[in-house]
Amino acid sequence: MEVSTISFSSPSPSPSPPSLSPSPPPQQQPRATPADLEAVGLRRLSDNLQRLLDPAFLNCADAEIALAAAKGGAAVGVHRCILAARSAFFLDHFASLPAPAPAAAAAGERPRFELADLVPGGRHIGHDALVPVLGYLYTGRLKSPPQEATVCMDDACGHGTCRPAIDFVVESMYAASGFQISELISLFQRRLSDFVSEALDEDVVPIIHVASTCDLQDLLNQCIQRVAVSTLDSRYLEKELPDDIYCKIKEIRRSAFHGESSENAILDPEHEKRVRNILKALDSDDVDLVGLLLKESTVTLDDAFAIHYAAAYCEPKVFAELLKLDSANVNLKNNSGYTPLHIACTRREPDIILSLVERGASVLERTLDGRDALTICKRLTSEKDCNRKLEKYEEKSKAYLCIDILEQELKRKSFILDPISIEESIATPLLVDNFHMRLINLENRVAFARIFFPSEAKLVMRIAQADSTEEFAGITNFSKLKEVDLNETPTMQNRRLRERLDALTKTVELGRRYFPHCSDVLDKFLNEESTDLIFLETGTPEDQRVKRMRFSELKEDVRKAFTKDKAAVAAIASSASSSSSPRCEGRGRSNRKLRPSR
């Protein structure tokens, strides 16, 4: 409870010794006016009501507003009587709902409102934006956003117009507009207008979407004018924006070039048609058709910027298949100065990033405004997304894995090391001559990696295609040693086992290259611990208890070692990156009109 600093009565003057000079009258404290008392009372009421949105305070909500699955699917408890009293939107909405079924009411079930269905653009609203807007309805005051949700991971960024800051205001605008809070709409519109003037061109696109959805015509016109004079690729705009908005931008560009856009002025119509056919085939995930189109014409993947396009829109498996078609230049820059890796970083898909790096994509290449792949990825990622505490068995976010991969590759590029063969770099068990023993030891190592580091193991297994080969007998699969396929010839069996060995070897190699701290922990564990530790359900009750205790201790040791090594690697990579990249001065940037061709 807030303590008032206003004095309600003046203190009694203390007696003073007699003096020859007259004493000044005692200083009177100002009495609290009715307006002061009202302000104090309103502030206390506001603070108390704000606590109702804190789930740790008291769970007395009578309804829930659920976020979209893409935003975590969590629910925020609300009080319908407060929302209805403070908002005409909620009053009308609650009044229009049918009465709850007697059985549900008797069971105390709370109504659940899906935010995606409740307001236009609701699927874009996250928890950090929803709670302050609801808090304004509860209290009449707009609470400051959590800093970790509006600050990106790049220490060299001024954080004034980075993507997390823009996304927070965009999501808040969706909520304020949907709940029809006019004063917040005006506030957020002014902030978004400032962003349009200062942000990177690509970061204006989400502002266009919210301006269109919320019918903010002045803001929309400002965005259209900004994008029309930018270097954002027309194919990207056509795919990302509503048709009517794209047509307006195209018309402005056509007028600026006297009836003919700069792109159409230099493109051969037949060449453009073949390029579009290739991109349409990619939209359909038909890599075989792409191969046929390439054979039937002189157009290459580089001519069509197909790798750039696939890095932005295709599924990782489709992208990997596309890389096998042609000897495409994975470091090719499009007209905006972006490589496929730069575009993959804007999408933050670790499978695609790792596939590109494995094919030789350079993490040192920079855009025209000086950003490398790691910088792009960090400025799109909030501190909260990377630093939040994971729940039990919860996998790390894709953004976290992307940054980790790029940091490791940057570290590898920054420090010249003698190449180490896979046989020398992997732990001692792989040096066993027996072919089957090597397979078993590899299976064991990967199995433990999947237990201790599930996100990293899953990623490298996908890239190495180990998940597409048949598992051999390891610590968790001894039964396969007894299986015999009568239809499998010795040649077929040897080929199958060799494919599995190659896939697992590449898995371990990728893990050691991009997640060395994880690999070091596994090396130590496999050398010091008994592999029967994984069989927690075997042995006497006392054996099981000891195993469970040791396993818990081991997981805690792994967590601490991982955190320590991760901090050291991040510090080295950050130092190497920041020493060669220009730092942001102020909120604006001198060169923002850059965007990858999509």
C-alpha positions in Angstrom: 0.0 0.0 0.0 1.4 3.4 -1.0 2.1 5.7 1.9 1.0 9.3 1.4 3.5 12.1 1.6 0.8 14.6 2.3 0.5 15.9 5.9 -3.0 16.1 7.1 -2.2 18.4 10.2 0.6 20.7 11.2 3.0 19.5 14.0 2.9 21.2 17.4 5.8 23.7 17.9 8.3 22.7 20.5 9.0 25.2 23.3 12.0 27.5 22.7 14.1 29.5 25.2 13.3 33.1 25.7 15.0 35.6 23.4 15.5 39.3 23.3 14.4 39.4 19.7 10.9 38.4 18.7 10.6 34.8 17.4 9.3 34.1 13.9 5.9 32.4 13.8 6.1 28.6 13.5 6.1 27.2 9.9 2.8 25.9 9.1 2.6 22.7 6.9 0.1 23.0 4.0 -3.1 21.2 4.6 -4.2 18.6 2.1 -6.9 19.9 -0.3 -9.8 17.8 -1.4 -8.2 17.5 -4.8 -5.0 16.1 -3.2 -7.0 13.6 -1.2 -8.8 12.5 -4.4 -5.6 12.1 -6.3 -4.1 9.9 -3.5 -7.2 7.8 -3.3 -7.3 7.3 -7.1 -3.7 6.3 -7.2 -4.2 3.8 -4.4 -7.2 2.4 -6.1 -5.3 2.2 -9.4 -2.4 0.3 -7.8 -4.8 -2.1 -6.1 -6.7 -2.9 -9.3 -3.4 -3.4 -11.1 -2.6 -6.3 -8.8 -5.7 -8.2 -10.0 -3.9 -8.9 -13.3 -0.9 -10.4 -11.5 -1.6 -14.2 -11.4 0.7 -14.4 -8.3 -1.6 -12.1 -6.3 -5.0 -13.8 -6.1 -6.6 -16.0 -8.7 -10.1 -14.6 -8.5 -10.7 -13.9 -12.2 -14.0 -15.1 -13.7 -12.9 -15.3 -17.3 -9.9 -15.9 -19.5 -8.5 -14.2 -22.6 -6.3 -16.7 -24.4 -3.5 -15.8 -26.7 -3.0 -17.3 -30.2 -0.9 -20.5 -30.4 1.8 -18.6 -32.3 2.1 -16.3 -29.2 2.4 -19.1 -26.7 -1.3 -19.9 -26.2 -1.2 -18.7 -22.6 -4.3 -17.2 -21.0 -4.7 -14.0 -19.0 -7.4 -14.0 -16.2 -9.8 -11.1 -16.3 -12.8 -9.8 -14.4 -15.8 -9.3 -16.6 -17.5 -6.8 -14.3 -14.5 -4.5 -14.3 -14.0 -4.7 -18.1 -17.7 -4.2 -18.8 -17.8 -1.1 -16.5 -14.7 0.4 -18.0 -15.2 -0.5 -21.7 -18.2 -0.2 -24.0 -16.6 -2.9 -26.2 -16.5 -5.5 -23.5 -19.9 -4.5 -22.2 -21.5 -5.1 -25.6 -19.5 -8.3 -26.1 -20.4 -9.8 -22.7 -24.0 -8.8 -23.0 -24.4 -10.5 -26.4 -23.1 -13.9 -25.1 -25.6 -16.6 -24.2 -26.0 -17.6 -20.6 -23.6 -20.4 -19.5 -24.9 -23.9 -19.2 -26.1 -24.8 -15.7 -23.6 -27.7 -15.5 -20.7 -25.4 -16.5 -21.8 -22.7 -14.0 -22.1 -25.3 -11.2 -18.6 -26.6 -12.0 -17.2 -23.1 -11.7 -15.8 -23.2 -15.3 -14.6 -19.8 -16.4 -15.5 -18.6 -19.9 -12.5 -18.5 -22.3 -12.3 -16.0 -25.0 -9.8 -16.5 -27.9 -8.0 -13.3 -28.6 -7.6 -14.2 -32.3 -11.4 -14.3 -32.6 -12.1 -11.5 -30.2 -10.5 -8.6 -32.1 -9.1 -8.0 -35.6 -5.4 -8.8 -35.5 -5.7 -10.6 -32.2 -3.4 -13.4 -33.4 -0.6 -10.9 -33.4 -1.0 -9.8 -29.8 1.5 -11.2 -27.2 1.2 -11.3 -23.5 3.6 -8.4 -22.9 1.4 -6.1 -25.0 -2.0 -7.4 -23.8 -1.5 -7.0 -20.1 -0.6 -3.3 -20.2 -3.6 -2.5 -22.4 -5.9 -4.4 -20.1 -4.2 -2.8 -17.1 -5.2 0.6 -18.6 -8.8 -0.4 -18.6 -8.5 -1.6 -15.0 -6.5 1.4 -13.6 -6.7 4.3 -16.1 -2.8 4.3 -16.3 -0.6 2.8 -18.9 2.1 0.8 -17.4 5.6 0.9 -18.9 6.5 -2.2 -20.9 9.1 -4.7 -19.5 12.5 -3.6 -20.8 13.5 -7.1 -21.8 10.6 -7.3 -24.1 11.4 -4.1 -26.1 15.3 -4.4 -26.2 17.1 -6.5 -28.7 20.1 -8.8 -28.2 22.5 -6.5 -30.0 24.6 -4.5 -27.6 25.6 -2.1 -30.4 22.0 -1.1 -31.0 20.5 2.1 -29.6 17.2 0.2 -29.0 15.2 3.1 -30.1 13.8 1.6 -33.3 14.9 -2.1 -33.2 12.3 -4.7 -34.1 11.3 -5.7 -30.5 10.4 -2.1 -29.7 8.4 -1.8 -32.9 6.7 -5.1 -32.4 5.6 -4.2 -28.9 3.9 -1.0 -30.1 2.3 -2.8 -33.1 0.8 -5.5 -30.8 -0.4 -2.8 -28.4 -2.1 -1.0 -31.2 -3.9 -4.2 -32.3 -5.2 -4.5 -28.7 -6.1 -0.8 -28.2 -7.9 -0.7 -31.5 -9.7 -3.9 -31.0 -10.9 -2.9 -27.5 -11.8 0.6 -28.9 -9.7 2.6 -26.5 -9.4 5.9 -28.4 -6.8 7.6 -26.2 -4.4 4.7 -26.6 -5.0 4.5 -30.3 -3.9 8.1 -30.6 -0.8 7.5 -28.4 0.3 4.4 -30.3 -0.3 6.0 -33.6 2.1 8.8 -32.8 4.7 6.3 -31.7 4.3 4.2 -34.9 4.5 7.4 -37.0 7.9 8.1 -35.4 9.0 4.6 -36.2 8.1 5.0 -39.9 10.5 7.9 -40.2 13.4 6.2 -38.5 13.2 2.4 -38.8 14.7 0.1 -41.4 12.5 -0.3 -44.5 11.7 -3.9 -43.7 10.5 -2.9 -40.3 7.8 -0.7 -41.8 6.0 -3.7 -43.2 4.4 -4.8 -39.9 3.3 -1.2 -39.3 1.6 -1.3 -42.7 -0.4 -4.4 -41.6 -1.5 -2.9 -38.3 -2.4 0.5 -40.0 -4.5 -1.4 -42.6 -6.2 -3.7 -40.1 -7.0 -0.9 -37.6 -8.0 1.6 -40.4 -5.4 4.2 -39.6 -5.4 6.0 -42.9 -2.9 8.7 -42.2 -0.4 6.3 -40.8 -1.0 3.9 -43.8 -0.4 6.7 -46.3 2.8 7.6 -44.5 4.0 4.0 -44.7 3.1 3.7 -48.4 5.1 6.7 -49.3 8.1 5.5 -47.3 8.0 2.0 -48.9 7.4 3.3 -52.4 10.8 5.2 -52.4 12.7 2.3 -50.7 14.7 -0.5 -52.3 12.3 -3.2 -51.1 11.9 -5.8 -53.8 8.6 -5.8 -55.6 8.3 -9.6 -55.4 8.7 -9.4 -51.6 6.1 -6.6 -51.4 3.7 -8.4 -53.6 3.9 -11.5 -51.4 3.8 -9.7 -48.0 1.2 -6.9 -48.5 -2.5 -6.8 -49.3 -3.2 -6.4 -53.1 -4.7 -2.9 -52.8 -1.7 -1.6 -50.9 0.8 -3.2 -53.2 -1.0 -1.7 -56.2 -0.7 1.8 -54.7 3.0 1.3 -54.1 3.5 0.0 -57.6 1.6 3.0 -59.0 3.8 5.5 -57.1 6.9 3.7 -58.3 5.7 3.7 -61.9 4.9 7.4 -61.8 8.3 8.1 -60.4 9.9 6.4 -63.4 7.6 8.0 -65.9 5.2 5.2 -66.4 7.6 2.3 -66.1 9.1 0.9 -62.9 12.8 0.6 -62.5 12.6 -3.2 -62.4 10.4 -3.7 -65.4 12.6 -1.3 -67.4 15.5 -3.7 -67.4 13.9 -7.1 -67.3 13.4 -9.3 -70.4 9.7 -10.4 -70.3 10.5 -13.9 -71.3 13.2 -14.1 -68.6 10.9 -12.7 -66.0 8.2 -15.3 -66.9 10.7 -18.2 -66.4 11.8 -16.7 -63.1 8.2 -16.5 -61.9 7.6 -20.1 -62.9 10.5 -21.2 -60.8 9.3 -19.2 -57.8 5.8 -20.6 -58.2 7.2 -24.1 -58.2 9.0 -23.2 -54.9 5.7 -22.0 -53.5 4.3 -25.4 -54.3 7.3 -27.1 -52.7 7.9 -28.9 -56.0 11.7 -29.1 -56.3 11.5 -31.7 -59.1 9.6 -29.1 -61.2 12.2 -26.5 -60.4 14.8 -28.9 -61.8 12.9 -29.4 -65.0 12.4 -25.7 -65.5 16.2 -25.1 -65.0 17.0 -27.8 -67.6 14.5 -26.3 -70.1 15.9 -22.8 -70.0 19.1 -20.9 -69.6 17.9 -19.4 -66.3 19.8 -20.5 -63.2 19.0 -20.5 -59.5 21.3 -17.4 -59.2 19.5 -15.6 -62.0 16.2 -16.1 -60.3 17.6 -15.4 -56.8 15.8 -18.7 -56.0 18.0 -19.5 -53.0 17.1 -16.1 -51.5 13.4 -16.7 -52.1 13.5 -20.3 -50.7 15.4 -19.0 -47.6 12.5 -16.7 -46.9 9.5 -18.9 -47.7 10.3 -22.6 -48.2 10.3 -25.3 -45.5 13.8 -26.4 -44.4 13.5 -29.8 -46.1 12.5 -28.2 -49.4 15.4 -25.7 -49.0 17.9 -28.5 -48.5 16.7 -30.3 -51.6 16.9 -27.1 -53.6 20.6 -26.7 -52.6 21.3 -30.1 -54.2 19.9 -29.1 -57.7 22.5 -26.6 -58.9 25.8 -25.2 -57.9 24.2 -22.0 -56.7 26.3 -19.3 -55.1 25.2 -19.2 -51.5 27.1 -15.9 -51.0 25.4 -14.1 -53.9 24.0 -10.7 -53.0 20.8 -9.5 -54.4 20.1 -5.9 -55.6 19.6 -4.8 -52.0 22.9 -6.3 -50.9 21.5 -9.3 -49.0 22.9 -12.9 -49.2 20.6 -15.9 -48.6 22.0 -16.2 -45.1 21.0 -12.6 -44.3 17.4 -13.4 -45.4 17.4 -16.7 -43.5 18.3 -14.6 -40.4 15.3 -12.4 -40.9 13.2 -15.5 -40.7 15.2 -17.0 -37.8 15.0 -20.6 -39.0 18.0 -22.6 -37.6 17.7 -25.5 -40.0 18.1 -23.2 -43.0 20.9 -21.1 -41.4 22.9 -24.3 -40.6 22.3 -25.7 -44.1 23.6 -22.5 -45.7 26.7 -22.3 -43.4 27.4 -26.0 -44.2 27.4 -25.1 -47.9 29.9 -22.3 -47.4 27.7 -19.3 -46.7 29.9 -16.7 -45.0 28.8 -15.2 -41.7 31.2 -12.3 -42.3 29.4 -10.9 -45.3 27.7 -7.6 -44.6 24.7 -5.7 -45.9 25.2 -2.3 -47.4 24.5 -0.7 -44.1 27.1 -2.8 -42.3 25.1 -5.5 -40.6 26.3 -9.1 -40.7 24.1 -12.2 -40.2 24.5 -12.3 -36.4 23.6 -8.6 -36.1 20.5 -9.1 -38.2 19.4 -12.0 -36.0 20.1 -10.2 -32.7 18.2 -7.1 -33.7 15.2 -9.1 -34.4 15.3 -11.0 -31.1 14.3 -9.6 -27.8 16.3 -10.2 -24.6 13.3 -12.0 -23.1 13.1 -14.4 -26.0 16.7 -15.6 -25.4 17.1 -15.1 -21.7 13.8 -16.4 -20.3 14.0 -19.4 -18.0 12.9 -22.6 -19.7 10.4 -24.9 -18.1 11.2 -28.5 -17.6 11.6 -30.4 -20.9 10.9 -27.1 -22.8 13.0 -26.7 -25.9 15.0 -23.5 -26.6 13.6 -21.0 -29.0 14.6 -21.0 -32.7 16.0 -17.5 -32.2 18.3 -18.8 -29.4 19.6 -21.6 -31.7 20.1 -19.2 -34.6 22.2 -16.9 -32.5 24.2 -19.8 -31.0 25.0 -21.2 -34.5 26.1 -17.9 -35.8 28.2 -17.1 -32.7 30.0 -20.4 -33.0 30.7 -20.0 -36.8 31.8 -16.4 -36.2 34.2 -17.7 -33.5 35.5 -20.3 -35.8 36.1 -17.7 -38.6 37.7 -15.2 -36.2 40.3 -17.6 -34.8 42.4 -19.6 -37.3 42.6 -23.2 -36.2 44.2 -26.2 -37.7 41.5 -28.5 -39.1 40.9 -31.6 -37.0 39.7 -34.8 -38.5 36.5 -36.2 -37.2 38.3 -39.3 -36.0 40.6 -37.1 -33.9 38.0 -34.6 -32.7 35.4 -37.1 -31.3 35.8 -38.8 -28.0 37.9 -42.0 -27.6 35.1 -44.5 -28.0 34.9 -43.7 -31.8 38.4 -45.0 -32.3 37.4 -48.6 -31.7 38.2 -50.7 -34.8 35.1 -52.8 -34.6 32.5 -51.4 -37.0 29.5 -52.4 -34.9 31.1 -51.1 -31.7 31.6 -47.7 -33.4 28.0 -47.6 -34.4 26.9 -48.5 -30.8 29.1 -45.9 -29.3 27.8 -43.3 -31.8 24.2 -44.2 -31.0 25.0 -43.9 -27.3 26.5 -40.5 -27.6 23.6 -39.2 -29.7 21.1 -40.7 -27.3 22.7 -38.9 -24.4 22.8 -35.7 -26.4 19.1 -35.9 -27.0 18.5 -36.3 -23.3 20.8 -33.4 -22.1 20.5 -31.0 -25.1 17.2 -31.9 -26.9 17.0 -28.7 -29.1 20.6 -28.8 -30.3 20.5 -32.6 -30.9 17.3 -32.5 -32.9 18.7 -29.7 -35.0 22.0 -31.3 -36.0 20.3 -34.7 -36.5 17.9 -33.1 -39.0 20.8 -31.4 -40.9 22.9 -34.6 -40.9 19.7 -36.5 -42.0 20.3 -39.0 -39.1 16.6 -39.0 -38.4 16.0 -40.5 -41.9 18.3 -43.5 -41.3 17.4 -46.6 -39.4 18.6 -46.6 -35.8 21.2 -49.2 -34.8 21.4 -50.9 -31.4 22.6 -48.6 -28.7 21.9 -48.2 -25.0 18.2 -47.8 -25.6 17.8 -50.3 -28.4 19.5 -53.6 -27.7 16.6 -55.5 -29.3 17.8 -54.5 -32.8 20.9 -56.7 -32.3 18.6 -59.8 -32.4 16.6 -58.6 -35.4 17.2 -60.3 -38.7 15.7 -59.2 -42.0 15.7 -62.3 -44.3 15.0 -60.1 -47.3 18.1 -58.0 -46.7 21.3 -59.1 -48.4 24.7 -58.6 -46.8 25.4 -55.8 -49.4 22.1 -54.1 -48.5 22.9 -54.4 -44.8 26.4 -53.0 -45.2 25.0 -50.0 -47.1 22.3 -49.4 -44.5 24.8 -49.5 -41.6 27.3 -47.3 -43.5 24.6 -44.7 -44.1 23.8 -44.7 -40.4 27.4 -44.5 -39.5 28.0 -41.5 -41.8 24.9 -39.8 -40.6 25.8 -40.2 -36.9 29.4 -39.1 -37.6 28.2 -36.0 -39.3 25.8 -35.4 -36.4 28.6 -35.5 -33.9 30.8 -33.4 -36.1 28.1 -30.7 -36.5 27.5 -30.8 -32.7 31.2 -30.4 -32.0 31.4 -27.5 -34.5 28.4 -25.5 -33.5 27.8 -26.6 -29.9 31.3 -27.3 -28.6 30.3 -26.7 -24.9 27.6 -29.4 -25.2 30.1 -31.8 -26.8 32.7 -31.2 -24.1 30.1 -32.1 -21.4 29.2 -35.3 -23.3 32.9 -36.2 -23.7 33.4 -35.9 -20.0 30.2 -37.8 -19.2 30.9 -40.7 -21.5 34.4 -41.1 -20.2 33.5 -40.9 -16.5 30.0 -42.3 -16.1 28.6 -45.8 -16.5 26.1 -46.0 -19.5 23.7 -48.0 -17.3 22.8 -44.7 -15.6 20.1 -44.2 -18.2 18.3 -47.3 -17.0 16.6 -45.6 -14.1 14.0 -48.3 -13.7 16.3 -51.3 -13.3 18.0 -52.7 -10.2 16.9 -52.7 -6.6 14.9 -49.8 -5.2 18.1 -48.6 -3.5 19.9 -48.8 -6.9 17.1 -46.9 -8.6 17.2 -44.2 -5.9 20.9 -43.7 -6.2 20.7 -43.6 -10.0 18.0 -41.0 -9.9 19.9 -38.9 -7.5 23.1 -39.1 -9.5 21.2 -38.4 -12.7 19.6 -35.3 -11.2 23.0 -34.1 -10.0 24.5 -34.8 -13.5 21.8 -32.7 -15.2 22.4 -29.8 -12.8 26.2 -30.1 -13.5 25.4 -30.1 -17.3 23.2 -27.0 -16.9 25.8 -25.1 -15.0 28.6 -26.0 -17.4 26.4 -25.2 -20.4 25.6 -21.7 -18.9 29.2 -21.0 -18.1 30.5 -22.1 -21.5 27.7 -20.3 -23.3 28.5 -17.0 -21.6 32.2 -17.3 -22.5 31.5 -18.1 -26.2 28.9 -15.3 -26.4 31.5 -12.8 -25.0 34.1 -13.8 -27.5 31.8 -13.7 -30.5 30.3 -10.4 -29.4 33.7 -8.9 -29.1 34.8 -10.2 -32.5 31.6 -8.9 -34.1 31.4 -5.5 -32.5 35.1 -4.7 -33.2 34.5 -4.7 -36.9 30.9 -3.4 -37.1 29.8 0.3 -37.0 28.0 1.2 -33.9 24.6 2.8 -34.0 24.6 6.5 -33.1 21.3 7.9 -31.9 18.0 6.5 -32.9 18.2 7.0 -36.6 20.4 5.4 -39.2 21.9 7.1 -42.3 21.2 4.2 -44.6 18.0 2.3 -44.0 16.5 1.7 -47.4 17.6 -1.9 -47.7 15.7 -5.1 -47.9 16.4 -8.6 -49.1 14.8 -9.7 -52.3 12.3 -12.4 -51.3 
